Amino acid sequence: LTAARFPPWPTLATLEPIQYQVSQLHYNCQRSILQYSTSFSITTFPTNTTPIAIMRAALRHLAEKGIEALRPQKGQMKAVSVGNYVAKPAKDVWRRPVVSKRVANVLRKQAIQEGTYGSFDTNSGVGWDPSWDLALHSHRYQVHRFGGMKPNKKTSRARTREERAQKIESNLETRLEKMEEHYVEREEAKVKAEGFEAKFKLIMRGDKK
């Protein structure tokens, strides 16, 4: 920084005391702004950065590890010792997958919507490998004791669709008889009055009964 970039310093001889303090504060603010602007720089990615270094973390793990990123990994926990005393001995533990099922399902659905399902590009992180479904949806490929693959349970509405359709068709075949029985029962349930006024109303309506 050079003195030519800053405005001239105000003097007490040319200004009143209050004006001198305000001018000094304004001068310090301008100086701090100029110093900050010269020291501030925007961080940019270098031009030789590979695409795998800037892609999403889950895609990067899938590109590097493949299907193993969706499976739990078995590792060994180090022993904890204090001096000669072993507080916790070393043991084998299972660690959760690097890519969770929630994130993997999001990436899989995105690949289906974009039409890239079927292959995975390790350089750009686009697509989804169908072989990864064995680790992501392992419950869909479980084999029961009789040696067959367990089918999808589906919803109750989907399971009873055929049964409900047959019931509707059978009811449509007998709809006319049931409608006739309903109207007959409703007429028989009516209380018929025997007075002169009731008979006069029946005659006026054209009913001679």
Secondary structure, DSSP 4 states (H G I P E B T S, - for coil): --GGGSPPPP-TTTS-HHHHHHHHHHHHHHHHHHHHHHH-------TT--HHHHS-HHHHHHHHHGGGGGS-EEEEEPPEEETTEEEE--EEEEE--SS-HHHHHHHHHHHHHHT-BT-B-TTT--BB-GGGHHHHTGGGG-B-TTSSBPPP---HHHHTHHHHHHHHHHHHHTHHHHHHHHHHHHHHTSPPP-SHHHHHHHHHHT---
